[in-house]
């Protein structure tokens, strides 16, 4: 019924090859021009999954109230001391705010002028009382330091402290051990030519003694979604600004970028990393495999020309249908190449077999069309149906991929049935001396024929017996596990896993007003899974009047000292003399007061002697390391002693805008409770947190709640697509084959292969994830094609399938696909690599199912009685 039309189509292409080739080239050129002018990739990953109405309403409400919240960048400023990190972050923030072309907003969480002046209002009243009391007791020391904060002044202050105060017991050497040890370590680094900075804040606040010290700047960039890396321009601007401010030279500060946009940008870059080299290697290996399959350079050239012209046409049709590719649908090229090569190899190998029987070129091409036309047609339609099955699902990324790849299968089919025979007619490959196939597999064919039932029963026992493993099949819903940990953004994020500024796993909820947000926050704080809940009210401290009285009392005594005019800079000779006096006094103190602190005093004494003997440039660097941080710390203390009362109305507009949106809606930010010793990215912990918050506040979204929702949507989409694909392919096969038994002979091996693939995923500890799950539709398409080839050959009475030209074509077609998958496996990108691993595993299972299990399942061909039913 269908075969005569296929034969006529090939016959026309063979009779008029130049006409077909010219038409194909024109179509490909026009398609290439269209692609060049209209090629776009929408890199907005939020559009990959469609959400239900309730979920979309919650997300849209937050987006409408806070249109500038997404696509943020977190600039991590790192230095040897927190004083330098803060100063560098302040300078960077001021400069970035002036660049309105690249940034829409710039802020400093827990930093900047607001916190520098009002930071003492946020601790508890008891903590403020303790801090101010200690500051007042330190007034004489503060006065000396503020009078001369230079290295000379520090050495003099140290010498004075080690004289009468030490003798009278007002100062104790053990109490000074930390100061002495840190000073010696800092100056040792200076003498060794290493970056160094002394943190005065870390002396009184051990939580500040981190190495490196960090400050944070949150940036809202102008994003270009038409670019492969939408935030690249903003990232370059941040780095250029840091260089122009000389942050490295002034503060020894470096910057690293992380956050939503840098993570996305560097993910695209890591996918490209090594892609050219892998692509060249893959192309060479594919050429070798095609040579082994086709044994003719002319045939290989014809297959490649057909493939690339078809790819150009498919790309144009795809852009015409969807407007812009997404980060998943761009994979249509891999699908097209994998299955386009399969169609070309099937046609080419069958042509070789027919040319061996009849050396006339045109006759061999016609016989090929007669033999392979129907199986290829059926395979193309079945594969297209398997891709189209994703169209009605909510996974938009794969839905558009299925739409383009499905149309691409018809393009691949028609080009291989028209352009390929036309090219072969023109190229005129030499005749075939040996028919393709694997004669050496004849004993295996015989073994499977003799032991069909034991092999079949044994296989089914193993496959069915392993089905309990599927209960342990895991879906890794954390997208961070798919990112390259060696990229700057991901490495930075991992280093910040215990820092609240990263906020990777926080979720948000929207309340009609601030009062409602505060009430919601109180409810959520009672959940054991919740660690921290913030609203705008978090930035309005309690008990301000009492705290301000304590601060004012301390300021009355300390501000005159802090605001005095510093002494003029001493000469280097005076600096050397002061260092020698301090070194001598430290040595005497260590001798007179043995025990705790003595070793630190001796260490610092030796270091100061070395510094005094060094050159002036070294002492200048020591000045920067010790004194510049002191000047910053003294200024910060001066600011802290001059707070202003904080009310809802007096909060900085930048902070208010982050928490109060349009229409007065208020944001609630909820962070999970991470117990000591627990990984902040632990999947089970995050899942419990997401469930608890979602149950208490159904409108909460973001973080693990959104990720789990997307995972459930994707899993549901694949299950729906699998059902649609199996039903549509079953109907197609029944229409074509007209025998339920033959339909089952095609589908059962497909299902067995899929089952074994998932079972082996459990055995090998290979969870499904957002990246590798895309392998399943591809394997469904390849698997259906392979199974159809074998069942059609069996229906036509062919025996010894393992040694046949069909297996020759299938194995080499699979080898070319496996080569492409292998290149993915070698990718530096974990998501791409996991996709390659699953593709390779599923291809292996599909191949075994088609080449070994399916012939055993089908058994000996039926005796052909009269005309075969079906096409």
C-alpha positions in Angstrom: 0.0 0.0 0.0 2.7 2.5 1.0 5.7 0.8 -0.6 4.9 1.8 -4.3 4.8 5.6 -3.3 8.2 5.3 -1.6 9.7 3.4 -4.5 8.4 6.1 -6.9 9.9 8.9 -4.7 13.3 7.2 -4.8 13.0 6.4 -8.5 12.3 10.1 -9.3 15.3 11.1 -7.2 17.5 8.6 -9.1 16.2 9.7 -12.5 16.6 13.5 -11.7 19.4 13.7 -9.2 20.6 17.2 -10.2 17.1 18.6 -9.9 16.7 17.1 -6.4 20.2 18.2 -5.3 19.6 21.8 -6.6 16.3 22.0 -4.8 17.8 20.7 -1.6 20.7 23.2 -1.8 18.2 26.1 -2.4 16.1 25.0 0.6 19.2 24.6 2.8 20.6 28.0 1.8 17.3 29.8 2.3 17.0 28.0 5.7 20.5 29.0 6.6 19.8 32.7 5.8 16.6 32.5 7.9 18.5 31.0 10.8 21.3 33.6 10.6 18.8 36.4 10.8 16.4 34.9 13.3 18.6 32.7 15.6 17.8 33.4 19.2 18.2 31.4 22.4 16.1 32.5 25.4 18.3 31.7 28.3 15.5 32.5 30.9 15.3 29.1 32.6 12.2 30.2 34.5 10.2 29.7 31.3 11.2 26.0 30.9 8.4 24.7 33.1 4.8 25.8 33.0 3.2 26.1 36.4 -0.4 25.5 37.6 -2.7 28.5 38.2 -2.2 28.6 41.9 1.5 28.4 41.7 1.7 30.9 38.8 -0.5 33.3 40.8 1.9 33.2 43.8 4.9 33.7 41.6 3.3 36.5 39.5 2.2 38.3 42.7 5.8 38.4 44.0 7.1 39.4 40.6 4.5 42.2 40.3 5.2 43.5 43.8 9.0 43.1 43.4 9.8 43.3 39.7 13.6 43.7 40.4 14.2 40.7 42.6 15.3 38.1 40.1 18.5 37.6 38.3 20.6 39.0 41.1 24.4 39.0 41.4 26.2 38.6 44.7 29.6 40.3 44.7 31.8 38.7 47.4 34.5 41.1 48.4 37.4 39.2 50.2 40.3 40.7 52.1 42.8 39.7 54.8 40.8 41.8 57.4 37.1 42.6 57.7 38.1 46.3 57.9 39.6 46.2 54.4 36.7 44.0 53.1 34.1 46.6 54.3 36.1 49.5 52.9 36.5 47.9 49.6 32.8 46.9 49.5 31.8 50.5 50.3 33.9 51.9 47.5 32.6 49.3 45.0 29.0 50.0 46.0 29.3 53.7 45.4 30.9 53.2 42.0 28.4 50.6 40.8 25.4 52.8 41.8 26.7 55.4 39.4 26.6 53.0 36.5 22.9 53.0 35.7 23.5 51.5 32.2 24.5 48.1 33.6 22.8 48.0 37.0 19.3 48.9 38.2 20.0 48.6 41.9 23.0 48.0 44.2 22.8 47.3 47.9 24.9 45.9 50.8 23.3 43.3 53.0 24.4 43.8 56.6 26.8 46.6 55.4 26.9 50.2 54.3 26.3 53.4 56.1 23.0 52.3 57.8 24.6 49.3 59.6 27.9 51.2 60.2 26.0 53.8 62.2 23.3 51.6 63.8 24.9 48.2 64.2 25.0 48.4 68.0 21.2 48.7 68.1 20.6 45.2 66.8 22.2 43.0 69.5 20.2 42.4 72.7 20.2 45.0 75.4 22.5 42.9 77.6 25.0 42.5 74.8 24.9 46.3 74.2 25.5 46.9 77.9 28.5 44.5 77.9 30.0 46.0 74.7 29.7 49.6 75.8 31.0 48.8 79.3 34.1 47.2 77.7 34.6 50.2 75.4 34.4 52.7 78.3 37.0 50.6 80.2 39.3 50.7 77.2 39.1 54.5 76.9 42.8 55.1 77.8 43.9 52.6 75.1 41.4 54.1 72.6 42.8 57.5 73.3 46.4 56.4 72.7 45.5 54.6 69.5 43.5 57.5 68.1 46.2 60.0 69.0 48.8 58.1 66.9 47.4 55.2 64.9 50.6 54.8 62.9 53.0 51.9 63.3 55.2 54.2 65.4 52.3 55.0 67.7 51.4 51.3 68.0 54.9 50.4 69.0 54.9 53.2 71.5 51.6 52.2 73.0 52.8 48.6 73.3 56.0 49.8 75.0 54.0 51.9 77.5 51.6 49.0 78.3 54.5 46.7 79.1 56.1 49.2 81.6 54.2 50.3 84.7 50.8 48.8 83.9 52.3 45.4 83.5 54.3 45.9 86.7 51.2 47.0 88.7 49.1 44.1 87.3 46.8 46.4 85.4 47.8 44.6 82.3 48.5 40.8 82.3 50.7 39.1 79.7 48.4 36.1 79.3 45.5 38.5 78.4 47.7 40.0 75.7 48.8 36.7 74.2 46.2 36.8 71.4 47.1 40.4 70.4 50.8 39.6 70.5 50.4 36.3 68.5 48.2 37.9 65.8 50.5 40.9 65.5 53.6 38.7 65.1 51.8 36.5 62.5 50.8 39.6 60.5 54.3 41.1 60.5 55.8 37.7 59.7 53.7 37.7 56.5 54.9 41.2 55.7 58.5 40.2 56.1 57.9 37.2 53.9 56.4 39.4 51.2 52.9 37.9 51.5 49.6 39.7 51.7 48.9 40.7 55.3 46.4 42.7 57.3 45.8 42.9 61.1 42.1 42.8 62.1 41.4 44.9 65.2 37.7 43.9 65.0 38.7 40.2 65.2 40.4 40.9 68.6 37.1 41.6 70.2 34.8 39.6 67.9 36.0 36.1 67.2 33.2 35.6 64.6 35.0 38.2 62.5 38.2 36.3 62.5 37.6 34.5 59.2 40.2 34.1 56.6 39.4 35.6 54.2 37.2 38.2 55.6 34.2 38.9 53.5 31.8 41.7 52.7 28.9 41.5 50.3 27.3 43.6 47.6 24.0 42.6 45.9 23.6 43.8 42.3 20.6 43.8 40.1 22.1 43.8 36.6 20.5 44.8 33.3 20.0 41.3 31.7 20.1 40.6 27.9 18.2 37.3 27.4 19.1 37.3 23.7 22.8 36.6 24.7 24.0 33.2 25.6 25.4 34.7 28.8 22.8 37.3 29.6 24.7 38.8 32.6 28.1 38.8 31.0 28.2 42.5 30.3 27.3 43.4 33.9 29.9 40.9 35.2 32.6 42.6 33.1 31.5 46.0 34.3 31.8 44.9 38.0 35.3 43.5 37.4 36.4 46.6 35.5 35.1 48.8 38.2 37.0 46.9 40.9 40.2 47.3 38.8 39.6 51.0 38.3 39.2 51.5 42.0 42.5 49.7 42.7 40.8 47.6 45.4 43.7 45.1 45.3 46.3 47.8 45.8 44.4 49.8 48.4 42.9 47.0 50.5 44.4 43.8 49.2 40.8 43.0 48.2 39.6 40.6 45.5 36.1 40.1 44.2 34.2 36.9 43.2 30.8 36.8 41.6 28.0 34.3 42.4 24.2 34.4 42.6 21.5 33.5 40.1 22.9 35.3 37.0 26.6 34.4 37.4 25.6 30.8 38.1 23.5 30.6 34.9 26.1 32.5 32.8 29.0 30.3 33.9 26.9 27.2 33.4 26.6 28.0 29.8 30.3 28.8 29.6 31.2 25.5 31.3 29.0 23.6 28.8 31.1 25.2 26.0 34.4 24.4 27.8 36.2 21.9 25.7 33.2 21.6 23.3 35.3 22.5 20.3 38.0 19.8 21.1 35.3 17.3 21.9 33.5 18.1 18.8 36.5 17.6 16.6 37.3 14.4 18.3 33.8 13.2 18.0 33.7 14.1 14.3 36.8 12.1 13.6 35.6 9.0 15.5 32.2 9.2 13.7 34.0 9.3 10.4 35.9 6.2 11.3 32.7 4.4 12.4 31.0 5.5 9.2 33.9 4.2 7.2 33.6 0.8 8.9 29.9 0.8 8.2 29.8 2.1 4.6 33.4 1.4 3.3 33.2 4.3 0.9 34.3 7.9 1.1 31.7 8.9 -1.5 28.9 7.3 0.5 30.1 9.0 3.7 30.2 12.3 1.9 26.6 11.7 0.7 25.4 10.9 4.2 27.1 14.0 5.7 25.8 16.3 3.0 22.3 14.9 3.5 22.6 15.3 7.3 23.8 18.9 7.3 21.3 20.1 4.7 18.5 18.5 6.7 19.8 20.1 9.9 19.7 23.5 8.3 16.1 23.0 7.2 15.1 21.7 10.6 16.7 24.6 12.4 14.8 27.1 10.2 11.5 25.2 10.8 12.2 25.1 14.5 12.8 28.8 14.8 9.7 29.5 12.6 7.6 27.4 15.0 8.9 28.5 18.4 10.5 31.9 17.7 13.4 31.3 20.0 15.2 28.2 21.2 15.4 27.5 24.9 18.2 25.9 26.9 16.7 22.4 26.3 15.2 22.7 22.8 18.7 23.6 21.5 19.5 19.9 21.9 17.3 19.2 18.8 20.6 19.3 16.9 21.9 16.3 18.9 18.6 14.4 18.3 18.6 15.2 14.6 22.2 14.2 14.1 21.8 10.9 16.1 18.7 9.8 14.2 19.6 11.4 10.9 22.8 9.4 10.8 20.8 6.3 11.7 18.5 6.8 8.7 21.5 7.4 6.5 23.4 4.3 7.7 20.3 2.1 7.4 19.9 3.3 3.8 23.6 3.1 3.0 24.1 -0.4 4.4 21.1 -1.8 2.7 22.3 -0.2 -0.5 25.7 -2.0 -0.1 23.9 -5.3 0.3 21.7 -4.7 -2.8 24.7 -3.4 -4.8 26.5 -6.7 -3.9 23.6 -8.6 -5.4 23.2 -6.3 -8.5 26.1 -4.1 -9.5 23.9 -1.7 -11.4 23.8 1.5 -9.4 20.2 2.6 -10.2 18.8 -0.9 -9.8 20.6 -1.2 -6.4 19.1 2.0 -5.3 15.6 0.9 -6.4 16.0 -2.4 -4.6 17.1 -0.5 -1.5 14.0 1.6 -1.6 11.9 -1.5 -2.0 13.5 -3.2 1.0 14.2 -0.4 3.5 11.5 2.2 2.5 8.7 0.9 4.7 10.7 0.2 7.8 12.3 3.7 7.6 8.9 5.3 7.0 7.4 3.5 10.0 10.4 4.3 12.2 10.4 8.0 11.2 6.7 8.3 12.0 7.0 6.4 15.3 10.0 8.4 16.4 8.2 11.6 15.5 5.2 10.5 17.6 7.5 9.8 20.5 8.8 13.4 20.4 5.3 14.9 19.7 4.1 13.1 22.9 5.7 15.9 24.9 3.6 18.6 23.3 0.7 18.5 25.7 2.9 18.4 28.9 3.8 21.2 31.2 7.5 20.8 30.6 7.8 23.6 28.1 11.5 23.1 27.5 11.1 19.5 26.4 7.7 20.2 24.7 9.4 22.6 22.3 12.3 20.2 21.9 9.8 17.5 21.0 8.0 19.8 18.5 11.2 20.7 16.7 12.7 17.1 16.9 9.5 15.6 15.7 9.4 17.8 12.6 13.1 17.1 12.2 12.4 13.4 11.9 10.2 14.0 8.8 12.9 16.2 7.4 15.5 13.5 8.0 13.3 10.9 6.5 12.6 12.9 3.3 16.2 14.0 2.8 17.4 10.4 3.2 14.8 9.1 0.7 15.4 11.9 -1.9 18.7 13.7 -1.5 20.7 10.7 -0.4 19.9 8.5 -3.4 20.3 11.5 -5.7 23.8 12.1 -4.3 24.7 8.4 -4.5 23.6 8.5 -8.2 25.9 11.4 -8.9 28.8 10.2 -6.7 28.5 6.6 -8.1 30.3 4.7 -5.3 32.2 1.6 -6.5 30.5 -1.8 -6.5 30.4 -4.0 -3.4 32.6 -7.1 -3.4 31.4 -8.3 0.0 27.9 -8.0 1.5 27.8 -6.2 4.8 27.1 -8.2 7.9 28.7 -10.3 10.7 29.2 -13.8 9.4 31.2 -14.6 12.5 28.1 -14.2 14.6 26.4 -17.2 13.0 27.2 -19.5 15.9 25.5 -17.0 18.2 22.4 -17.0 16.0 22.4 -20.8 16.2 22.8 -20.8 20.0 19.9 -18.4 20.5 17.7 -20.4 18.1 18.4 -23.6 20.0 18.1 -22.1 23.5 15.3 -19.6 22.8 13.1 -20.5 25.8 15.8 -20.7 28.5 17.3 -17.4 27.3 13.9 -15.7 27.2 12.8 -17.1 30.6 16.1 -16.3 32.2 16.1 -12.7 30.9 12.5 -12.1 32.1 13.3 -13.6 35.5 16.3 -11.3 35.9 14.5 -8.2 34.7 11.3 -8.8 36.7 13.3 -9.9 39.7 15.2 -6.7 39.7 12.0 -4.5 39.7 12.1 -3.9 43.5 15.2 -1.8 42.8 12.9 0.8 41.1 11.6 1.7 44.6 15.1 3.1 45.2 15.3 5.1 42.0 16.0 8.7 43.1 15.4 12.0 41.4 18.0 14.6 42.5 16.0 17.8 42.5 18.8 20.0 43.6 20.0 21.9 40.5 23.3 23.0 42.3 24.4 19.3 42.0 24.4 19.8 38.2 26.7 22.8 38.1 30.5 22.7 37.6 32.0 23.1 41.1 35.2 24.5 39.5 33.6 27.7 38.1 34.0 30.8 40.1 30.3 31.3 40.9 29.8 27.8 42.1 33.0 27.5 44.0 32.1 30.8 45.7 28.6 29.6 46.5 30.0 26.4 48.1 32.3 28.4 50.2 29.4 30.5 51.4 27.2 27.5 52.3 27.1 28.5 56.0 26.7 32.2 55.3 23.2 33.7 55.4 24.1 36.1 52.6 24.0 33.3 50.1 20.4 32.5 50.9 20.3 29.7 48.3 17.8 27.7 50.1 15.6 30.5 51.4 11.9 30.6 50.4 9.6 33.7 50.2 6.0 34.5 50.9 4.0 37.6 50.2 1.7 39.2 52.7 -0.9 42.0 52.1 0.8 44.3 54.6 3.8 44.5 56.9 1.5 43.7 59.9 0.4 40.5 58.1 4.0 39.7 57.2 5.0 40.0 60.9 2.2 37.7 62.0 3.1 35.2 59.3 6.7 35.4 60.5 5.8 34.6 64.1 3.8 31.5 62.9 6.7 30.3 60.8 9.3 30.8 63.5 7.6 28.2 65.6 8.3 25.5 63.0 11.2 23.2 64.0 12.4 23.1 60.4 12.7 26.9 60.1 15.8 28.6 61.2 15.4 32.3 60.5 12.5 34.5 59.3 13.0 38.1 58.2 10.6 40.9 57.3 11.1 44.6 57.1 10.5 44.8 60.8 13.7 42.8 61.3 15.5 46.0 60.5 13.7 48.0 63.3 15.4 46.9 66.5 13.6 46.5 69.8 14.4 48.5 73.0 16.0 51.2 71.1 15.7 53.9 73.8 17.5 51.9 76.4 20.2 50.9 73.9 20.7 54.4 72.7 21.1 55.7 76.3 23.9 53.1 76.8 25.5 54.0 73.6 25.2 57.8 74.3 26.9 57.3 77.7 29.8 55.5 76.1 30.0 58.0 73.2 30.2 60.9 75.7 33.5 59.5 77.0 34.9 58.0 73.8 34.0 60.4 71.0 36.4 63.1 72.2 39.2 60.6 71.9 38.1 59.3 68.6 37.6 62.7 67.1 41.0 64.2 68.2 43.5 65.4 65.6 46.0 62.5 65.0 49.7 63.1 65.5 51.8 63.9 62.4 53.4 61.0 60.6 56.8 60.2 62.2 60.0 59.8 60.2 61.3 56.3 59.4 64.2 56.8 61.9 61.6 57.4 64.7 59.6 54.4 63.5 62.8 52.2 63.7 63.6 53.5 67.2 60.0 52.8 68.4 60.1 49.3 67.0 63.4 48.6 68.7 62.1 49.9 72.1 59.0 47.7 71.8 61.1 44.7 70.9 63.4 45.2 73.9 60.4 45.7 76.2 58.7 42.6 75.0 61.8 40.5 75.6 62.1 41.9 79.1 58.5 41.2 79.8 58.8 37.6 78.6 61.8 37.1 81.0 60.1 38.7 84.0 56.7 37.0 83.4 57.3 33.4 82.3 54.3 31.3 81.5 51.2 32.0 79.3 52.0 34.9 76.9 55.7 34.8 77.2 56.3 32.8 74.1 54.1 35.1 72.1 56.0 38.1 73.5 59.3 36.6 72.5 58.0 35.8 69.0 56.8 39.4 68.5 60.0 40.8 69.9 62.1 38.8 67.3 59.7 39.9 64.6 59.9 43.6 65.5 63.7 43.4 65.5 63.7 41.9 62.0 61.3 44.6 60.9 63.5 47.3 62.4 66.4 45.9 60.4 64.5 45.6 57.1 64.2 48.3 54.5 61.8 51.3 54.6 59.6 49.8 51.9 59.0 46.7 54.1 58.1 49.0 57.1 55.7 50.9 54.8 53.9 47.7 54.0 53.8 46.9 57.7 52.3 50.3 58.2 49.5 49.5 55.8 48.9 46.0 57.4 48.7 47.3 61.0 47.7 50.9 60.9 45.4 51.3 57.9 43.0 48.7 59.4 43.3 50.5 62.8 42.2 53.8 61.2 39.3 52.1 59.5 38.3 50.4 62.8 38.5 53.6 64.8 36.3 55.4 62.2 33.8 52.5 62.3 33.7 52.7 66.1 33.1 56.5 65.9 30.2 55.8 63.5 28.7 53.1 65.8 28.6 55.5 68.7 26.4 57.9 66.7 23.3 55.9 65.9 19.9 57.4 65.0 16.5 56.1 66.0 15.2 53.6 63.5 11.6 53.6 62.5 9.7 52.1 59.6 9.7 55.6 58.1 13.4 56.3 58.6 14.7 53.1 57.1 16.8 53.7 54.0 14.7 53.5 50.8 16.9 50.7 49.4 16.1 48.4 52.3 12.4 49.3 52.3 12.2 48.6 48.6 13.6 45.1 49.1 10.8 44.2 51.6 7.8 46.4 50.8 6.6 46.2 47.2 4.0 47.8 45.0 0.6 48.2 46.7 2.1 47.8 50.1 2.7 44.1 49.9 5.3 42.8 52.3 7.9 40.1 51.7 8.7 37.3 54.2 12.0 35.5 53.8 12.3 32.1 55.4 15.6 30.2 55.9 15.9 26.5 56.8 17.3 25.4 60.2 20.6 23.7 59.6 21.7 21.6 62.5 25.4 21.3 63.3 27.2 18.7 61.1 24.4 18.7 58.5 25.1 19.7 54.9 23.1 22.9 54.2 22.3 21.4 50.8 21.1 18.0 52.1 18.2 17.0 50.0 16.1 15.3 52.7 16.5 18.3 55.1 15.5 20.7 52.4 12.5 18.5 51.4 11.3 18.5 55.0 11.8 22.2 55.2 9.9 22.8 52.0 7.0 20.6 53.1 6.7 22.2 56.5 6.7 25.8 55.1 4.3 24.9 52.3 1.9 23.3 54.7 2.0 26.3 57.1 2.0 28.9 54.3 0.6 27.6 50.9 1.7 30.8 49.1 5.4 30.3 49.9 7.6 29.8 46.8 11.2 29.9 45.8 14.2 27.9 46.9 13.6 24.2 47.5 9.8 24.7 47.3 10.1 25.8 43.7 12.7 23.2 42.9 10.6 20.3 44.2 7.6 21.7 42.4 9.5 21.8 39.2 10.8 18.3 39.7 7.3 17.0 40.3 6.1 18.8 37.2 8.9 17.3 35.1 8.4 13.8 36.4 4.7 14.1 35.7 5.4 15.4 32.2 7.7 12.5 31.4 5.2 10.0 32.7 2.4 11.6 30.6 4.7 11.7 27.6 5.6 8.0 28.0 1.9 7.0 28.1 1.1 9.2 25.1 4.1 7.9 23.2 3.4 4.2 23.9 -0.3 4.6 23.0 0.3 6.5 19.8 3.1 4.2 18.7 1.0 1.1 19.5 -1.9 2.5 17.4 0.6 3.3 14.5 2.1 -0.2 14.7 -1.3 -1.9 14.7 -2.4 0.2 11.7 0.8 -0.7 9.9 1.3 -4.3 11.1 -2.3 -5.4 11.6 -1.3 -8.0 14.2 -1.4 -7.4 18.0 1.4 -10.0 18.4 3.7 -8.0 16.1 2.9 -4.8 18.0 3.9 -6.5 21.2 7.0 -7.9 19.6 8.0 -4.3 19.0 7.0 -2.7 22.2 7.9 -5.4 24.8 11.7 -5.2 24.0 11.4 -1.4 24.2 9.8 -1.6 27.7 12.3 -4.2 28.8 15.2 -2.0 27.7 13.7 1.0 29.5 13.1 -1.1 32.7 16.7 -2.4 32.7 18.1 1.1 32.1 16.3 2.4 35.2 17.3 -0.7 37.3 20.9 -0.2 36.3 20.6 3.5 37.3 19.9 2.3 40.9 22.7 -0.3 40.8 25.3 2.3 39.6 24.0 5.0 41.9 23.0 7.2 39.1 20.0 9.4 40.1 17.7 11.0 37.6 18.0 14.8 37.5 16.9 17.9 35.5 19.6 17.3 32.9 19.9 13.5 32.3 16.1 12.9 32.2 16.3 14.5 28.7 18.0 11.3 27.6 14.8 9.3 28.0 12.9 10.8 24.9 16.0 10.4 22.8 16.3 6.7 23.8 12.6 6.2 23.2 13.1 7.4 19.7 16.2 5.4 19.0 14.7 2.4 20.6 11.5 2.5 18.6 13.5 2.8 15.4 15.7 -0.2 16.1 12.8 -2.4 17.2 10.8 -1.5 14.1 13.7 -2.4 11.8 14.0 -5.9 13.4 10.3 -6.7 13.5 9.9 -5.7 9.8 12.8 -7.9 8.8 11.3 -10.7 10.8 7.9 -10.3 9.2 9.6 -10.6 5.8 11.0 -14.0 6.8 14.6 -13.0 7.5 16.5 -15.3 9.8 20.0 -15.1 11.3 19.4 -11.5 12.3 22.6 -11.2 14.3 24.7 -11.9 11.3 22.6 -9.8 8.9 23.2 -6.5 7.3 20.5 -5.1 9.5 22.5 -5.7 12.7 25.5 -4.3 10.8 23.6 -1.1 10.2 22.1 -0.9 13.7 25.4 -1.5 15.5 27.3 1.1 13.5 24.4 3.5 13.8 24.4 3.0 17.6 28.2 3.4 17.6 28.0 6.8 16.0 25.3 7.8 18.5 27.4 6.4 21.4 30.4 8.4 20.2 28.3 11.6 20.5 27.1 10.5 24.0 30.6 9.7 25.0 31.7 13.2 24.2 28.9 14.5 26.5 30.1 12.1 29.2 33.6 13.7 29.1 32.2 17.2 29.6 33.4 19.3 32.5 29.8 20.2 33.2 28.3 17.8 35.7 24.8 18.0 34.2 26.0 17.4 30.7 28.2 14.6 31.9 25.4 12.9 33.8 23.3 13.2 30.6 26.1 11.5 28.6 26.3 8.7 31.2 22.6 8.0 31.1 22.5 8.2 27.3 25.3 5.7 27.0 23.7 3.3 29.5 20.2 3.5 27.9 21.7 3.1 24.4 23.5 0.0 25.6 20.3 -1.4 27.0 18.4 -0.4 23.9 20.9 -2.1 21.6 21.0 -5.3 23.6 17.2 -5.3 23.6 17.0 -4.9 19.9 19.9 -7.1 18.8 19.6 -10.0 21.3 16.4 -10.0 23.2 14.0 -9.0 20.4 15.1 -11.8 18.0 14.8 -14.3 20.9 11.3 -13.0 21.7 10.2 -13.1 18.0 11.5 -16.6 17.4 11.4 -18.1 13.9 9.5 -16.1 11.3 6.0 -17.2 10.5 5.4 -19.1 7.3 4.3 -16.6 4.7 0.9 -17.7 3.5 -0.3 -15.6 0.7 0.0 -11.9 0.9 1.4 -10.4 4.1 -1.1 -8.3 6.1 -0.3 -4.7 6.7 2.1 -2.5 4.8 
